[in-house]
Amino acid sequence: MSVMLLRRLFVGLVWVSIFGLSDARLAHAEGRIVVTIKPIHALVAQVMGSTGSADLLVGGNASPHTYQLKPSDARKIAAADVIFRVSEAVEPFTGKIAALLSKRTELVTLQTAPGIMTLMRREGGPFDSHFHTEAASHSTAHDHADDHDDANSAIDGHVWLDPANAKVMLDEIARVLSKQTPGLAATYQANSVSAKARIDQLSSDIERDLAPVSGRPYVVFHDAYQYFEKRFKLNVVGSITVNPDVPPSGKRLSALRARIMKSRAGCVFGEPNFDAKVIASIIEGTGARSGVLDPEGTSLAAGPNLYEQLMRELATNVKACLARTEP
């Protein structure tokens, strides 16, 4: 038997053991809260406050789009009372665990929370002319089966980049946690109210800071920012790639350079894990400047302050680059 086959069998046995709760220690484990990505983890941490802490799955600079669950993650999931995610489209790895969760574990899809404003994914990103920009409102029943049914894959999942959506998610997080621990409901509610007040101030500050550059055109790495664009009236005219996990073709890069020249885009933004040399080649001879945007806070330390840091950093980087360009 090959080493590779043995390894696969071992990993398979680990997962069966964990999700079957054959380990007596897991069967009696204290329930916990698990969150998929950093921005959502920050919101959950704000609602929980000093009552406890939540486990984060996708830490460091990992991408939720390509994340692979580890056995240590499976142990966290098996012991969880609640798992918060954005959607299966944002965190594809959650689709693999949804059907294996115990009945006591609630999988909460925040993208479907009542009141969340969603936008359809733009086919080809903002660079191409054939895409949908209609806003859609979605109100979904909160039962276990619906959370497992990710029927909204056509929706742009970066919903947290609109502060108004973050406030809705805070309410939903407080509702779910209060249902799990009724004795702490008043604390969760108070923490949610305080967090929403801070987000109101955050949104006001960003709107003020970005107003001077709101009409200036720029290009992003991939089309992850339309919630941020629409909330703060920004003018994104293109994206380097349609799929962040697939390198852009030479044809697309050539067409993008022409688009930059025609639109007089002042900045081209990469992301933390994207090769800066590609940005340099794109902007060469165009007069555009380069910058970096991070929609998921991969370079930031996880914790309750991450959401505000993430949003302020996006605004600061956009303004810093566009402020140096001609109106």
N, C-alpha and C positions, 0 to 999 in steps of 0.2 A: 504494500500500500504506500502511495507517495506521501511525502511530507505535506504537500499542499492539501491532499484529501484528508489527511489526519487533522490538519489545522481547521479545515471547514467543518469536520464532524465535531471537533472540540467546541468551536464557536456555536454550532447549532445546539449542542447539548447544554451549553451555558444559557442560551436564550430560552430553551424549553424549560430548564430548571427555574429560571427567574420568573418567567411569565406564568408558569404552572404553580409558582409559590411553593415548590417542594422543599425549599430551605425553611426550616422552622423559625429561624430568626427573622426572615422576611415576613412570614405569616403573622408574626406578632410585632412587626415594625411599627413605629409611631408614624402616623400619617404625615404627609408633608405636601408642600406646594412646589410644583415644578413649572418652569417657564422656559420657552424655547430660545428667544433671542434677547439681546441686551436692552433695546428700547422698551420692550414690553416688561422685561424684568424690572426696569427702573420704575415703571408705573405701579407694578405690583408691590415693590418695596415701599413706595410712598404710601400706599393704602395700608399695608401691614404695619408700618411704623415700627414701634418697639415691641410689638406683640410676637414677632418671630421673623424668620428669614425664608426666602424661597431659593430653591436650587436652580441654577442656570445651566442649560444644556450646551448651547453654542457660545463658547467663550473665546477669548483671545481675538485673533483676526480671522477666524474661520467664517466661511460663508454658509448661511442656512440653505442655500440652493443646492449645494453639493455635499452637505454634511453627512457623515456616516456615523450612526450610533455605535457607541462602544459598550462593552459589558457593564462598565461602571454607570453609564447612562441608563441602561436597562434596569439596574438595581434601584436607581432613583425613581424611575417610572413605575416600577412594580410596587413601591412603597407609597406612591402618591395618592392623595385624596383628590387633588385637582391638578390638571395640566393646562396651562394657558398657552395658546398659539395664536398666530395671526390667521393663517389659513394653510391648507395643504399645498396650495400653489406657491406660497412663500417658503414654507418648510416642508418640502416633499418627503423628508424622512418620517414625518408624523403619520403619513398614510400607512406605513408599514406596521405601526404599533396600534393604530386605532382599533382594529378588529381583535387585538389580543388583550386589551385592557380588561381588568376585572370590573364587575358591575359597580363596585364602590368607587371607582375612579371616574371623575367627570372630566371630559375633554372639552374645553371651552374655546370656541373659534371666535375670536374678538372681531374679525371682519364682518361677522353677521349680527353683531349686537344691534339692538334697535336704536336708530338714530345715527348710525355711522353713515357718512356721506362717502359713496364709492364712485370711482371713475373707471370706465372701461379701458382695458389695455389698448394702447395705440399700435396698430399693426405696422411694424417697421420703425416705431419710435417717432419722435417729432420731425425727423429728417424727411420722412416720406409723406406724400400728400394723401394717401389713402388710409386714414385711421379715424377711429371714433373718438369723440371728445365729450359725448353726452354724460352728464352726471346721472347716477342712479341711486335711489334710496332703497335699502333692503331691510326688511323687518322679518326676522326668522324666529320660529318657536325654539325654545331652549331645552330641547330634550336630547338625550344621549344619541339617538339615532341620527338626528339632523346634524349634530356636530361632526359626525363621522362622514356625512355626505357633503363633499366639497363640490357643489354644483356650480360654483361661481368662479371657475378657473379663468374666465374671460375678464375678470375684474383685476385691475391693477392693485396688487396687494400691499403697496407701501403706504397704507392708510395712516400710519402713525405720524407721517410728515405734515399732516394738517393738525395744528393744535386743537381745533374744534373736535376732531376725531379722538384725540388723546383724552379730552375731557369726557367724552362718551365712554371710552374704555375704562376710565377711572370709576365711573358709576357702575359699569358692568362688573368690574373686578370686585368692588365693594359688595355688590349684590350677591355674587357667587360665594365670596368668603363669609359673608354674613349667614348664608344658608348653611355653610359647613360648620360654622362656629357661632351660633346665635348669641352667646354670651358676650361676644366681642363686636356685635353689630354696630353699636353706638360709636365705638372707637373707629371702626372701619369707615363709617359714614363721615365722622368728623375729619378723619385724615383725607378722605376724598374731597371734601369741601375745601380744605386748606390747599390741597394740591391743585385743584381747579383754579383757585384764586391766583396761585403762582403762575399757572399756565396762561391765564388772562394777561398778566403783566408781561410774561415772556412774549406773547403774541403781539402785544402793543409795542414793545421795544423793538422787535424784529421789523414790524411794519414801518415804524419810524426810521430805522436804520437803512432799510432797503428802498425807501421811497425815492431817493435821489438817483438810483440806478435802475428803477423798475422797468423802463422801456428799452434798455440796452440789450442787444442780442448776444447770446452766448451758446456754447455747445457743451453737452455733458457726455460722460463715458457711455452710460446706458440710460434708458428712459425710466429712471426710478424716482423722478422728482416732480411729477406733475401735480401732486397734492400741494407741495411746497410752492410751486409756480403759481397755481391758481389762487392760493390763499394770499400770497404777497405780490401778485400782479407782475411776475417776472416774464422774461421773453426768451425762452429756450427755443432755438431754431434748428437743432440737430442733435443726433447722438452718434457716437463713434461706432457702437455695435448694437445690434438688436438683442442678442443674447450675451450676457456678461461672461458666460462660460465658453463662448465660441469666438475665436479671434476674427476681427473684421477682414473682409476680403480686400485685395488691392483695388478692385473696382469700386467698392464702397468708399475707401479712403480717398480715392481720386475724386469721386463725386462730392465727398464731404469737403474737400479743399475748395472745390468750385463753389459750394454752398457758402462756405465761410467768406470767401471773397465777395460773392454777390450780396450777402446779407450784411457784410461788414461786421461780422461777429467779433466782439472784442476779446473774448476769452474762450479757451477750450479746457475743460476740466476733466482730469483723470480721476482715478480712485486709488486708495492706498496700495492695492496689490497689482496695479496696472503698470506696465513698462513705460517709464517716462520718455524713453527714446522714441516710442511711437507718437506720443504727443508732440515731441520736438519736430518730428518729420512732417506731421500734419500741419503745424503752424508755420513752418519755414516759408518765408516770403509772403505770408498773408498779413502780417502786422498784428496778428492776434497774440495774446499772452496766454500762459499756461497756469493752471491752478489744480487743486485737489479738493474733491468733495467726498464725504463718507456718509452714506445714507443710513448705515446701521451702527455707527459708533464702534467699529472694529478696533480702532486705535485708542479708545477710551476705556478707563477702568470701570467695570460693572458696579452698579450701586444705585441708590435712589436719586443721585444727582445727574446721572448719565443723560437722561432725556433732555434736560435743559442745556447741558453742555453740548450735546449733539446738535440741537436746533440753533443755538447761538454760534457754534462753530460753522455750520452751513452758511448762516447769514454773514458772518464775519469774512469768510473766504470768498463768497460771491461779491460782497461789497468791495473788499480789498482789491480784487482783480478788476472789476468793472469800473471802479472809481478812477482808474488810471487810463480809461479809454475815452474816446470822444463821445459826447452825447449823440 
